[in-house]
Amino acid sequence: MEVTAENFQEQYGVLKAALENASFVAIDCEFTGLELERSTHAYDTPEERYRKLRESSLDFLVVQVGVCVFQHDKEKRGYKYKAFNFYVCPKQTVKGAPDRMFRCQASSLQFLSQHGFDFNKLFSHGVSYLRTDEAAQLSQALSERHAQQLKEVGSPNNGPSKISKVEVPKDTQQFIDDVLDSVQKFLDNSGAEVDMEDEDGVGSTTSKQDSPEDLCMREASPKKDGSALHLSECNGFKRKLIYQEVNARFGDKVQLNTESDSDGMLHIAVRITGTPEEQRARLELKQKKEREDLELAHGFGRVLELLASSGKLIVGHNMLLDIMHLLSQFVDDLPKDYNEFKSMARAAFPCLVDTKVLASDNAIKDTFVTTALELLLKQLRNRQSCVPPVESENGYGYSLNQAKYHEAGYDAFVTGMCLLGLCQQLGKYKDHSVELRETSPVLKPYLNRVHMMQSPDIPTLNMAGNEVIPSRSHILHATFPAEWRANDLYQLFNSFGQISIHWINSTQAFVAMASSPLATQALKKLGSSKTLTQDSYRLQSYSTYMTRLSRQPATATAVTANKASSPRDSDATVEDSGVARKRKRSASLTSLASSTPRASKEESGKLKKVSQSRSW
């Protein structure tokens, strides 16, 4: 189901009802960009990886969120599901809402466009949002303002008070005179409701039966408490003059309010003051509308709160960036401390499962050619009785025969299907007659573990505890000329057996030896060149490199890490290399490939191929 601002309230109710009996919920996000500059590498610690992503990725926005709710069907030994595809756009729909920056990468927008993303729908009909803290602050301010307004019932105009007298400019005098005439006619015709929209900026009737002298008035139902004269939209200075001159002429006979129309344009509404009881009733209706508007402005932020309060199992595929963006954009600023981030994530998503982690399990990973989402589902569907039957209600489903990869709702649906297939492959669910949920034994080893991209020795991040940090005494850090390629490193370490190269940038790489003793021997024998000649190089242990890196100023560290990098001729896998990124965001790889020093045609083609697949 496509969800926009027009049907959000209705679909929010549908989603809330679906969550009550849900077995689990799959999610997926589409972003406006990946990273400002690439700084991650194979031997990041969990803390480093979090810090780098926090600093380089969160300026970009989530513009589409897929939420797919799965419910077990015991009789059919399958599942029912409802998929929701939310277009999410930052908007200022209520007073005090933040005016957000919309930052994007051209390559990411191009990638989304190539996969059918509707940008017109995003900007014209996207669901607005407020973060939890923002909604709370605006709600408190609104309650305080409402309380003050109720205290002032019975007093004159509730517009600007104690405004200094402003001289009406000559070129505006006619405008003010016409407004005063309109208000006088409105009083003479008490009970009339007038819409003023003439090109002169004063107003005109919407009735074709009005006489020329009544151009600023229109007969309406004689409900005194509901009648109003709506002046045309004008700028803040003219509104100030209107308050000033109408107050001076009519005193407490009328009540003025600045209101906004459906397009957010401001105008002044004039109403008969009426009795205190009538004023209170009118004010309460207005305040109710303002509370409803704030709830609408909270928008997609309410969906995140709904998912958190449901306590349901949340499933994603290579979901670290999804979690970070969802929390940052819809909940609160991410903390600098990694452990505080994990606590924040647990509060919002107490039960997480990453299908990338399941697919990478030693028991089954060798049975897959790749664990990229699209190809993962294809492989699972080709295995007998692996993926259970699923069905959806009309309007809430997708067809696997009409793929819509990189649409968040479809990717969320596919992620849920992969979870079901993977659990069957792990040997615990033979016929899907047993419901899969957060308490299922098959999920226990994977619960709250998130895949860590391009990490050979820390494959997962533990969102519910501490990671086991392996010894890296077999790792050397190498610095060398930009002209060097993988073969140069292989030749340098030729007498020390097999090595694995993990590129940092065009002049630095980690070299993984077969053992710690070999790393010690290589460091002792090869040493380092003391002159910066064409063939100079420098070797150091991983621990020495990390110690020196920690002493560098943050800016210098960033510059060093952000130089163009390439997998070149290394033995890193395509799907989990340093170049590969999270599926749809990987469009930026094309530009990265073009900037890589001395990249071969074969390597450039390899990068482009990776950028078109969801390799996560």
N, C-alpha and C positions, 0 to 999 in steps of 0.2 A: 504494500500500500504506500503510495507516494504521499508524504505528509508535508504540507505547506502551511503558511499562516492562516489560510482560509479554513482548513479542516483540522487544525491542530487540536483544538479543544475536544472535538468529537473523538479523534483518534487517540488522544491521551486517555480518555475514558475506556476505549477499547483495549488499549495496552494494559491499563491498570487491572482490568477484569481478567485479561489473559494471564497476567503474572500470578494470579492467585492459585492457579492449578498447574503452573509451569513446572516442567522437569528441569530445564536449564534454559539459559538465554545466551545466544551468540551475538557478538557485536563486531563492527568494523567501521573504520573512519577513512575519509578522503581529506587530504590536506592541500593547502596552497603552496607548500614547499617542504623541503626535507631539512637541510642544514645550511646555515649561512656559508660555512666552509667546513670541509671534511677534516675532522681532527681525531676521530676514533681509530684505534689500531688493534691488532690481534691480542696484545698482552696488556690491555687496559685492566685495571682492577675494577671490581664492581663500582666502587666509589668514583673512580675516574670516568667510567663510562656514563654514569648518571650525571656527573658534573658537566661533561662535554655536551651531552644531549640537551641538558637544561640550558646551557649557555648558547647553543647554536641552533636549536630547533624550535623553541617555543614562541618565537616572534611570528611564526606562521600560524594559520588558522585552520581549524576543522570546519569544512563547509558542507559535509554530508556525513551522516551517521546512520549506519544500518543496525537495526535491532530485530532479531528473529527469535521468537518465543516458541519453544518446542514442548509439547505435552504428550506423554506416553499414552498409547492406545493399546491396552492389554489384549483386547479381543483380536485385533488385527496384527498384533506383534510388530507394531510400527509406531509412528508418531504423527500427530497433527501439529501443524505449525502456522504461525502468523508472522509475516515479515513486514517491517516498517522501514521505509527509506526517507529519512528526514533531511530536507534542505535546511541548513542552519546559516543564518546571516546576521552579523552585528548591526543593530539598528538602535536609534534613539527614539523610542516610542512613548516614553514618559519623561516628565521633567526630572532632571537630576541623573538620568542614566548616562553612563560614560560614553564619550565619543571615541570609539576604538579605531586604532590603526589597522588598515587592511594590507598586510604585507604578503608578497607572493614571489615565486620564482617563475620566470617565463617558461622554462622547460616543464615545470609541473602543470601549469595551466595548459600548455600545449598537449601534454599527455592526457589530461582530463578531457580536453576538447576532442581529441582523437577517439576517446572511448564514450562519446556521446553525452558528456556532462552539459547540462542546460544552465548556462550562466545567467541568462535572462530570468529564468525561474528563480535562481538563487537570489538575485538582487531585488526582484519585484515581489516575490512571494515567499522568500525564505522565512523560517521561523526565527523570531528574535530570541534573545536570551539575556539573563542576568546571572552572575555568579551568586552562590549562596550568601556570601558576605554582603554583596551589593544589594541583593533583594532584602536582606534583613535591615540594612541601614536605611534604604528607601521606605520600607514599611514603617520603621520607627518614626522617621521624619513625617510621614503621612499621618500617622496616628496623632502625633503632637500637633500638627497643623489642624487636623479635624477637631481635636479637643478645643483648641483656641477658637476656631470658627463657631463652634456650638455655643461657646461662652459669649460671643459677640452678637448672637442672634437678637434682632431688634434694633441694632445700631444702624447708622447709615451705611453707605456703600462699603463693600468689603474689598475694594480695589486698593490702589496705592493710597496710603494715608500720610497726612501731613506733608504733601508734596509742595515744593516751592512754586510760587507763582511764575508761570512762563508766559511771555508775551507771544500772542498768536501771530505768526508771520503773515504778511499781506497776501502772499500767494496761497495760504492755507485757510484764510478767513472764510472764503466761500464754502469750503468743505465743512468747516465747523458750523457755519450758519445752517447748512443743509441738514447736518446731524441734529442740531437743536430743533429745527422745524419738524424733523421726523419723530423725535421723541415727544414733542408737543402733540402731534397728531396721534401718536400712539397712546398718550394719556387721554386725549379726547375720545379715543376709540377703545377704551380700556377693555382688555380681553382679546385684542387683536394680536396675531403672531405674524411678524413681517420678516422676510428674507431680503436683505439689501445687497445687490450684486451688480449695480450698474457700473458702466465704465468710468464714471466720474469719481468712483471711490466712495459714494454715499450709500446707494442702495436702490433697488427697484422691486416692484411687486412681481410675484411669479404667477399672478392671475391675469388672464387676458381680458377680464371684465373691469379692471380698475380704470377709473377716470384719470385724466392727466394730472389733476391736482392731488391724486392719491398714489402717485408713483412710488412713494416710500412706504406704503402700507398695504396690508392684505388682510381681509377678514378671515378669522379662524374661529374655532369652537370657543364659546364664551366661558372657558375655564380660566378663571383669573389666576390661579396658582400655576397654570401650565403655559400661560401666554408669554411670549417674548418677542422683542424686536432684535433681530440679528443684523448688526451692522456688518458692512463688508470688511474683508481683510485689509489691514493697513499696517504700517510700520510702527515700531515702539514709540516713536516721538508723537505720532498722530494719536495713538491710544492714550498717551499721557495727557494730551490736550483735550481729548474727549472726556476723560475722567474729570479734569479740572473744570471745564466749561459746563458740563452737565451738572456736576455738583453745585456749581455756583448758581445755575439757573433753577434747578428743580429740587435741590436739597435732598431730603429723605423720602421724597415721593417715589423715587425709582431706585432700583438696585442694579448696579453694574457688575458684570463678571467677564473676565477674559477667558475665552474658551477656544478650543481647537476643533477643527472639523476632521473628517475622516482622513484627509491628506496631511494633517498636522499643521495646517495654516491657522494662525491666531486671529480672532476677531472679538469684538465686545458684544455681549448680549445684554439687552435692557429689559428689566422686568418690573412690574408694579410691586412695590415693596410689600404690601399686604400686611396681615396681622403677624405677630411673632410666631403663632402656630403654623401659619402658612409658610413663613420663612424657614422654620425648622424643617418642615416636611420637604420643602424644596432642597434644602441643604443636605438632608440625609440621602435624598435620591442622588444628588451630585456626588456625595462622598462614596456611596455604594459603587457608582460608576468608576470613580477613581481607583477604588480597591480592585475592581475587576480588571481595569486597565493595567494595574501593576502586576496582577497575576498573569495576564497575557504577556506582559513584557518579560517576566521571569522565564517564560517560554521553555526552551529545551533544558534549561537548568532544572526544571521540575522533573524531567525524565530521568536525569542522573539521580536525583533524590529518590525517585520512585524505585529505580533499580537497586540503590543502596539499601533502602528500607525493606525491600522484598526478601533479602537474604538468599536469593537464588544463586545457583552456580552461574558464573559469567565466563563465557568461552570466547577466546580470540585466537588468531593465528599470527605468531611472532608479534605479540601485542604490547611490547614495552612502550613504543612511541604512542600507541593508542591510549594506554593508561595515562601516560604523562600529559598528553594533550587534553584529554577529557577532564582530568583533575584541574589543570592549569586554566583552561578556558571556561569551565562551567562550575568549578567549586571554589578554588582559592589559589593564591600564588604558591608555587612549589617551594618547599624549604631548601636551603642550601645543603643541609645535612642529609646524607643518603638514608640513614636509619629513620630519620623523621619522615622522609618521603614514604618509606615502606609502611610506617604507621598510618600515614594519611591514606595510602592506597588500601590498606586493610580496613580502615573505617568506611571507605566508600564501597569497596568490593571485597567483602570478607572471604569469598570463595572464588578463586580464579583457576582456570585451566587453559594452558596454551597448547594448541594442537601441534605446533611445531616441536614442542618438547616431547609429546607422545610419539610423533613420527620419527624422532631422532633417537628413540630408545634402542639400546643395543640389540634387543630381542627381535626387532623388526626392521631397523633402518636399512639393512642390506637388501631387503626385499623391494626397496623403492629406488627407482632411477634418480628421482628428485623428490624433494618435499615441498616444492613450490605449490601453492594452494590449488591452482587450476589443474596441474598435472597430478597432484596427489589424489584429488577426487576421481579423476579419470582412472587412475591405477586401482583405486579401491572399488570402483564400480565394475571393473573387469574381473573381480574376484567373486566367486559364487557365494551368495547369501551374505555378503559382507556389509552392504548398505541396506538398511531396512526400508520397507515401503513407507512413504510419507504422503500426506495429503493436506490441503489447505482450504480455507474458506474462500469463496469467490472474491477476488480483489486483493487477497493477501498472500498470494503464492507466486512462484516462479516455475518455469519449465526448464529442466536440465538440458532439454534439446534446443533451447534458445538461450544460450549463455549470455549473461550481461556482466562479465567480469569488470571490475573497477567501478561498478555501481555498488555503493556501500550496503544496501539492502540485500543484493544478490550475494555479495561476498560473505555477509553474515550468515545467510542461508547455507552456502557451501561450507563454511566453517563448521556449522552445526552438523552437517552431513558427514564431514570428515571425522568429527569426534566420534560419531556412532560407528563408523567403519573401522576406525583405529582401535576402539575398545574391543570390537569383535576380533580384530587381528591379534590383539594381545592375548587372546585365548580365554577371555572371561565371559563373553556374551555370545553364545553360539547361535541363538535364534531371536534375540532381542525381545524375549518375552518378559524380561525383568527390566524395570524402569531404571534408567541411568540418571543419577542425581548427585548432589555434592557429597552424600554419605556413601556412595558406591565404593566397594573395596578396590575395584580396578583403578580408580582415580587417586587413591590415597598417596601413591608415590609421586604423583605429579601435581598435587594440589598446591596452589599458590607458588608455583615455579614458572618463571617466564624466560623464554629463550633469550640468550645473549649472543647477538650476531657476531660472526667472525672471531669467535674465541675458541681456540683449540683445547684449552684446559679448564675453562670455567663455562661450561655449556649453558648453565641456567643461573638466574638470579632468584634467590629465595625470599619471597615477599613476606614470609612468616617467620624468618629466622636468619641465621648467619650463613654465609657461603663458606665452603671449605676452600681455602686459598692454597693452591698447590705450590710445591717448590719449583722455582724457576732457575735453579743453579745450572741447568743445562742450556740456558739461553744466553747468547751473546748479542751485543748491540754493535752494529757495524756502520761506520760513516765512510763514504767513498765518493769519487767524482760522479757528476751527473751523467757522464758518458757510459758509466758501467751498466751492464745488464746482468741478468741472472747467471749467465754462463761465466761471467767474470768471478762471481762469488763461488760458483761451483768449482772453478779451477783453483781458487784460493784455498778452499777447504778440501781439495781432492784427496789428500792423504788421511783424512779423518772420517771417512765413511759417509753414510747418507746424511744429508741435512735437509731441513725444511726452511724456506725463506718466507718471511712475512714482511711485506713492504710497509714502511711508514710514509715515506715520500720518495722523491727522485734521488736523494742522496743518503738515505738512511733505511736500514732494515734490521729486523730481528732474525737471527740465525739460530734455529733450534738444532742442537746436536743430539746424537743418539743417547748420550749419557752425560752426567756431570763430570766424570773424570776426563772424558774426551774434550769437553768444553774448557776445562782447566789446562789440558795439554795444548789445545789450539791457541788459547790466549797466551800461553808462555812461549810457544814456538813462533807464532806468527807476529806477536807483538803489535806494534803500530808504527806507522811512518811519522817522522818528526817534521818533515817538510811537505808543504802543500804542492807537490808536483802533479803532473798529469795522472800518475798512477798511485798517488798516495791514498792511504786508507787508515782507519783508526778502529781498533777493537776495544771493547770493554765488557765487563760482566753486566748482566741485567741489573743486579743490585746496585752496582756503581752508577750505571746510567740513571736509575730511578732516584738515587740520592742526589746526583747532580741536577737532575730535572726539577726536583722539589725545591732546590735553592734558587732556580731562575725566576726572574720576575714573571708574573702571569702573562704579560703582553709578549715577552720574548718566547715563552713556551708556546703560545698560540701561533705565533708567526712560524716557528719551527715545525709545528705539527700540521699546519694548514697548507704547506707546499703541495703542489700537484703530485699525486701518487698514482701508482699503477701496479696491477698484479704481474705485469710483464711475463716472464717465462717461469714464474714460480709454480710450485705444485699445489697452490691453494685451489680448492674446488670452485667451480663457477657459481654454484648456487649460494655459497656461504663465504665468498671472498671479501676482501676489504672493499672492493668496488661495488659489490652487490648491495642493494638497499631494499627497503621494504616496498614490495610490489609496485603499486601505482606511483609511489614517490620516486621510483628508480628511473624515471624519465630524465632526470638530471644527469644520468651517467653518460649520455651522448655528448654533452658539453665537456664532461670530465675527460672522456676518451680523447677528444680533439685537442685538449690542452696537455696531455701526457707527453713528456719528452721522448722523442724517438720511438713512439709506439708503432708497431708494425701494422700493416693492413690486416693481417690475420687477427691481431689482438684487438684492433678497433672494431672489427666485425663482431668479435666475441663480446665486447662490451655492449654493442648495440643490441645483440641478441638477448643479453642478460636484462637490459633495460625494458624489454617488452614482456618479461615474465614475472610472475609473482614468486620470487625465490625465497620465500620466507615461511 
